[in-house]
Amino acid sequence: MPIVVGVSLRTAGRIYYFNPGTELFERGEHVLVETARGIELGRVKLPSHEVADDQIVPPLKAVVRRATPDDAARDALNREREARAMEICKRLVDRLNLPMRLIDAQYTFDGSHVLIHFLADNRVDFRELVRELAHELRTRIELRQVGVRDEAKLLGGYGICGRQLCCSAFLSSFMPVAINTAKEQGLALNPQKISGMCGRLMCCLSFEHECYREEGKGLPRINSMVATPHGAGKVTKLNVLARQVEVTIPELPSPLWFPVNELEFTLAAGQAASGCGGCAAHAEDVVLPVPNEAMPHVAPIHETIPVAGSEDAEPSRLEEQPNHRRRRPRRRNANIPTAPNQAAPPPVTAEPANGSTQSPQASRPRRRKPRGGNTATASMPLTTPAPPDNAAPRTAATPAGSVRRRRRRRR
């Protein structure tokens, strides 16, 4: 396994691996390293150690040498040049009227490259700005758009806790923070209390998230019923670290706090694995506990929420009432002759048990008349029957075998 040394180029910046060669570097030393932008000054964060081959992105660049007092003086001169570059860049941004906010400028150690970070809501066309900056600074210009969390990391500051921001102090990379982390820790969902200087959720919410999940495995969930020494009640609050539960009892005017060992409850399905007091609200079954002999004065609670599909579950509305909206399948007339000259068979009627007969018209299914004018239907016979003697003669407007279209009334 190769030997590497971890170097950070900026304060709380990302740690990069370099080849130390035959030298041994200690934590906190300033060294000069070779990067894609040129020679830069960095600080050793991880001393020389061995790593696996899959953790290295080849080619592995080497450490040039340790920093000297002259290198420190040159780095201070670069900081003055960065301030001048920021003033020139702000003047050009105002003149070109670009929708962007400058954050900082960073010169490389040899001064051949300057990196300018800015913040903008949308994409910005800064080609004219780059040409003007290259003419003023006489060096290579690179503009990089960042987010609000990167802005807080680059500028630094102090949080509501009174300490330096975690992102600018020791966090080398950002981790995603969800609102569920604040809910599981029982914090008030006030944006001013749980948001950092960047306006996003504080990074420190994720530091103790795993501890809260482990400690909350044996606690009842919110809004569940438990048995207490003063009677049965509903859980309203949880103190995960102190392992205490606030229970609201109907007989008492105010809620009371109880240790977990004084309560009797049954954990919901999946709560022991997840450890979240509120995530098990959709458990399949919740059985309320029955008091044991240690608390005989507590009335027994027999209440079970039935599981869907069990014998105790009530039938659903679909099972109680038929679906009246379901359309009846269309039936074809079975009295269609098979040949043109073959007569239709007589309809068969079923006699009921009481001896009454039913007319053939009542047994036939009701047919809908087609809307089209000259469309033939399958229920019509293949041969056109002869008209009666007293029927009026047909006109050319309504040929045989067709249905006259009804006129719609105007409303």
C-alpha positions in Angstrom: 0.0 0.0 0.0 1.3 3.5 -0.9 2.2 6.1 1.8 0.4 9.4 1.5 0.0 12.6 3.4 -3.3 14.6 3.7 -3.1 18.3 2.9 -5.8 21.0 3.0 -5.3 24.0 0.8 -7.7 26.3 2.7 -9.1 26.5 6.2 -11.5 23.6 6.7 -11.0 22.8 3.0 -11.2 19.3 1.5 -8.3 17.0 2.2 -6.2 15.9 -0.7 -3.7 13.1 -0.8 -0.1 13.8 -2.0 3.0 11.7 -2.2 5.4 12.6 0.6 8.4 10.9 -1.0 11.1 10.1 1.6 10.1 12.9 4.0 7.9 12.4 7.1 5.4 15.3 7.7 3.6 15.9 10.9 0.2 17.4 11.5 0.0 21.2 11.3 3.1 21.8 9.1 2.9 24.1 6.1 4.0 22.6 2.8 4.1 23.5 -0.9 2.2 21.1 -3.1 1.7 20.8 -6.9 -1.9 21.1 -8.0 -3.8 21.4 -11.3 -3.8 25.2 -10.9 -0.1 25.4 -10.0 2.0 25.5 -6.9 -0.1 26.2 -3.7 0.5 26.5 0.0 -1.3 24.1 2.2 -1.4 22.6 5.7 -0.9 19.0 6.7 -4.1 17.5 8.2 -3.2 13.8 8.1 0.4 12.8 8.7 2.2 10.2 6.6 0.2 6.9 6.6 -0.7 4.0 4.4 -3.9 3.8 2.4 -5.5 1.3 0.1 -5.0 1.5 -3.6 -8.7 2.1 -4.3 -8.7 5.3 -2.2 -6.2 7.0 -4.5 -7.0 8.8 -7.7 -4.0 8.5 -10.0 -1.7 10.2 -10.8 -0.6 11.0 -7.2 1.2 14.3 -7.2 4.1 14.9 -4.8 4.8 17.4 -2.1 7.4 20.0 -3.3 8.9 20.9 0.0 8.2 22.4 3.5 7.3 26.1 3.6 9.9 28.6 4.7 9.6 32.2 6.2 9.9 33.7 2.7 7.0 31.5 1.5 4.9 32.9 4.4 5.7 36.5 3.4 4.8 35.8 -0.2 1.5 34.3 1.0 0.7 37.5 2.9 1.5 39.5 -0.3 -1.0 37.3 -2.2 -3.7 38.2 0.4 -3.2 41.9 -0.3 -3.5 41.2 -4.0 -6.8 39.3 -3.4 -8.3 42.4 -1.7 -7.3 44.6 -4.7 -8.8 42.0 -7.1 -12.1 42.1 -5.2 -12.3 45.9 -5.5 -11.6 45.8 -9.2 -14.1 43.0 -9.8 -16.9 44.8 -7.8 -16.3 48.0 -9.9 -16.6 46.0 -13.1 -19.7 44.2 -12.0 -21.5 47.4 -11.1 -20.5 48.9 -14.5 -21.7 45.9 -16.5 -24.8 45.6 -14.3 -24.5 41.8 -13.7 -26.9 40.1 -11.3 -24.1 38.5 -9.1 -22.7 38.9 -5.7 -19.0 38.5 -5.2 -17.7 36.4 -2.2 -14.0 36.3 -2.3 -10.9 35.9 -4.5 -8.1 33.4 -4.1 -4.6 33.7 -5.6 -2.4 30.7 -6.1 1.0 30.7 -4.4 2.9 31.6 -7.6 0.3 34.3 -8.6 -0.4 32.8 -12.0 -4.1 32.0 -11.3 -6.9 33.8 -9.5 -10.2 32.1 -8.5 -13.2 34.3 -7.8 -16.3 32.9 -6.1 -19.7 34.6 -6.6 -23.3 33.9 -5.8 -26.2 34.3 -8.2 -29.8 33.1 -8.6 -29.5 32.1 -12.2 -26.8 31.6 -14.8 -24.8 34.7 -15.6 -23.0 35.6 -18.8 -19.7 36.9 -17.5 -17.6 36.7 -20.6 -17.2 40.4 -20.8 -16.3 40.5 -17.1 -13.5 38.0 -17.7 -12.0 40.0 -20.5 -12.0 43.2 -18.4 -10.5 41.4 -15.4 -7.7 39.8 -17.5 -6.8 43.2 -18.9 -6.7 44.7 -15.4 -5.0 42.0 -13.4 -2.7 40.5 -16.1 -3.3 36.9 -14.9 -5.5 33.9 -15.6 -9.1 34.4 -14.3 -11.5 31.8 -13.2 -15.1 32.6 -12.0 -17.0 29.9 -10.0 -20.6 30.1 -8.9 -21.3 28.6 -5.5 -24.3 28.2 -3.1 -25.3 29.8 0.2 -23.6 27.1 2.3 -20.3 27.6 0.4 -20.7 31.3 1.0 -20.9 30.8 4.8 -17.9 28.4 4.7 -15.7 30.9 2.7 -16.7 34.0 4.7 -16.8 32.4 8.2 -18.6 33.7 11.2 -20.2 32.7 14.5 -23.4 30.8 15.1 -26.2 31.3 17.7 -24.2 29.0 20.0 -21.5 31.6 20.2 -18.8 29.4 18.6 -17.2 29.5 15.1 -19.3 28.0 12.3 -18.7 24.3 11.9 -18.4 24.5 8.2 -15.6 27.1 8.4 -13.9 25.5 11.4 -13.6 21.8 10.7 -16.2 20.4 8.3 -14.4 19.5 5.0 -17.6 18.6 3.2 -21.3 19.2 3.6 -23.8 16.5 4.6 -27.5 16.6 3.8 -29.7 17.6 6.8 -33.4 16.8 6.7 -36.2 18.3 8.8 -36.9 14.8 10.4 -33.6 15.2 12.3 -35.1 18.1 14.2 -38.4 16.3 14.8 -36.8 13.2 16.2 -34.8 15.3 18.6 -37.9 17.1 19.9 -36.8 20.6 18.8 -39.2 23.4 18.1 -39.7 23.7 14.3 -38.9 27.4 14.4 -36.8 28.5 11.4 -34.9 31.0 13.4 -33.8 28.4 16.0 -32.8 25.5 13.7 -31.3 27.5 10.8 -27.7 28.6 10.5 -26.1 31.7 9.1 -26.6 30.4 5.5 -30.4 30.1 6.0 -30.3 26.3 5.7 -30.7 23.7 8.5 -27.8 23.7 10.9 -25.1 21.1 10.2 -24.9 20.3 13.9 -28.4 18.7 13.9 -26.9 15.6 12.3 -24.1 15.2 14.9 -26.4 13.6 17.5 -29.0 12.1 15.2 -27.8 8.6 15.5 -27.6 8.9 19.3 -31.2 10.0 19.4 -32.3 7.1 17.2 -30.5 4.5 19.4 -31.9 6.0 22.7 -35.4 6.2 21.3 -35.8 2.6 20.5 -37.4 1.6 23.8 -39.8 4.6 24.1 -43.5 4.7 23.2 -44.6 6.7 20.3 -46.4 10.0 20.3 -50.2 9.8 20.8 -50.1 6.2 22.0 -51.9 5.0 25.1 -49.9 3.8 28.1 -50.7 2.6 31.6 -49.3 4.8 34.4 -49.5 4.5 38.2 -52.2 7.3 38.1 -54.3 5.7 35.3 -54.2 5.3 31.5 -53.3 8.2 29.4 -51.9 9.4 26.1 -48.3 10.2 25.3 -47.8 13.9 24.4 -44.0 14.5 24.6 -40.8 12.6 24.8 -37.5 13.4 26.5 -35.2 10.9 24.7 -31.9 11.7 26.6 -33.6 11.6 30.1 -35.8 8.7 29.0 -39.0 10.4 30.3 -42.5 10.5 28.9 -45.1 13.2 29.3 -48.6 11.6 29.6 -51.9 13.4 29.6 -54.5 11.6 31.8 -58.2 12.6 31.4 -58.8 12.5 35.2 -56.0 15.0 35.9 -56.0 18.7 35.0 -52.4 18.8 33.7 -50.0 16.3 32.1 -47.4 14.5 34.2 -43.8 13.2 33.4 -43.0 9.6 34.1 -39.8 7.5 33.8 -40.0 4.8 31.2 -39.6 2.0 33.7 -42.8 3.1 35.5 -45.0 2.8 32.4 -46.5 -0.2 30.7 -46.9 -0.2 26.9 -46.4 -2.3 23.9 -44.1 -1.2 21.1 -45.6 -1.0 17.7 -44.5 -3.2 14.9 -41.2 -1.9 13.4 -40.6 0.7 16.1 -37.9 -1.4 17.9 -35.9 -1.5 14.7 -36.4 2.1 13.6 -36.1 3.8 17.0 -38.3 6.7 16.1 -41.1 7.6 18.4 -43.2 9.1 15.6 -42.3 7.1 12.6 -44.4 4.1 13.8 -47.7 5.9 13.5 -48.6 3.8 10.5 -48.0 0.5 12.2 -50.3 -2.4 11.2 -51.5 -3.2 14.7 -51.3 -1.5 18.1 -52.4 -3.4 21.1 -52.8 -1.5 24.3 -51.3 -3.0 27.5 -53.2 -4.7 30.3 -51.9 -3.8 33.8 -50.1 -6.4 35.7 -50.4 -7.4 39.4 -48.0 -4.6 40.4 -50.7 -2.0 39.6 -54.1 -3.5 40.5 -55.8 -0.2 40.9 -55.4 0.6 37.2 -58.5 -0.4 35.2 -57.7 -2.9 32.5 -57.7 -1.6 28.9 -59.0 -3.9 26.2 -58.9 -2.1 23.0 -57.4 -3.5 19.8 -57.3 -1.9 16.4 -58.1 -4.7 14.0 -55.8 -5.4 11.1 -57.3 -5.1 7.7 -58.3 -8.5 6.3 -58.9 -10.1 9.8 -62.1 -11.6 11.1 -62.7 -8.7 13.5 -62.3 -6.0 10.9 -65.5 -4.4 9.7 -66.4 -4.9 6.0 -65.6 -2.0 3.8 -68.1 0.1 1.9 -67.3 -1.7 -1.3 -68.3 -5.0 0.3 -71.5 -3.7 1.9 -72.9 -2.0 -1.2 -72.7 -3.1 -4.8 -71.1 -0.8 -7.3 -74.1 0.7 -9.1 -71.9 2.6 -11.6 -70.7 -0.5 -13.2 -72.2 -0.6 -16.7 -74.1 -3.6 -17.7 -72.5 -5.6 -20.5 -74.2 -5.2 -23.8 -76.0 -8.4 -25.0 -76.5 -9.3 -28.6 -79.8 -10.7 -29.8 -79.6 -14.4 -30.0 -82.5 -14.7 -32.5 -80.4 -13.9 -35.5 -80.9 -16.4 -38.4 -77.9 -18.1 -39.8 -79.0 -18.1 -43.4 -80.7 -15.4 -45.5 -83.8 -17.6 -46.2 -84.0 -19.2 -42.8 -86.7 -17.9 -40.5 -85.8 -16.8 -36.9 -86.6 -19.4 -34.3 -89.4 -18.6 -31.8 -88.3 -17.0 -28.6 -88.1 -19.4 -25.6 -89.8 -18.2 -22.4 -89.3 -19.6 -19.0 -92.5 -20.4 -16.9 -92.2 -19.3 -13.3 -93.1 -21.6 -10.4 -96.5 -19.9 -9.7 -97.8 -20.8 -13.2 -97.7 -17.2 -14.7 -96.2 -16.6 -18.0 -93.9 -13.8 -19.2 -94.1 -12.0 -22.5 -91.2 -12.3 -24.9 -90.8 -8.5 -24.9 -90.2 -8.5 -21.1 -87.5 -11.2 -21.3 -85.5 -9.4 -24.1 -82.7 -7.0 -23.0 -83.2 -3.4 -23.8 -81.3 -2.3 -26.9 -80.1 1.2 -27.6 -80.8 2.8 -30.9 -77.8 3.8 -32.9 -77.1 7.5 -33.3 -75.8 7.2 -36.9 -78.1 7.5 -39.9 -77.1 4.7 -42.2 -75.4 2.3 -39.9 -76.4 -1.4 -39.7 -76.5 -3.1 -36.3 -75.8 -6.7 -35.4 -79.3 -7.1 -33.8 -81.1 -6.5 -37.1 -82.1 -9.6 -39.2 -80.2 -10.2 -42.4 -83.4 -10.2 -44.4 -85.7 -7.2 -44.5 -89.2 -8.3 -43.6 -92.1 -7.3 -45.9 -94.1 -4.3 -44.8 -97.7 -4.7 -43.9 -100.5 -3.9 -46.3 -101.6 -0.7 -44.5 -98.1 0.7 -44.1 -97.2 3.9 -45.8 -94.8 3.6 -48.7 -91.1 4.4 -47.9 -89.5 7.5 -49.4 -86.1 8.0 -50.8 -85.0 9.9 -47.8 -85.3 6.9 -45.5 -84.1 3.7 -47.3 -84.9 0.3 -46.0 -82.7 -1.0 -43.2 -81.8 2.5 -41.9 -82.9 4.6 -38.9 -83.8 8.2 -39.2 -81.7 10.5 -37.1 -83.5 12.5 -34.6 -83.2 16.2 -34.6 -81.9 17.8 -31.4 -84.0 20.5 -29.9 -82.4 23.9 -29.4 -82.4 25.0 -25.8 
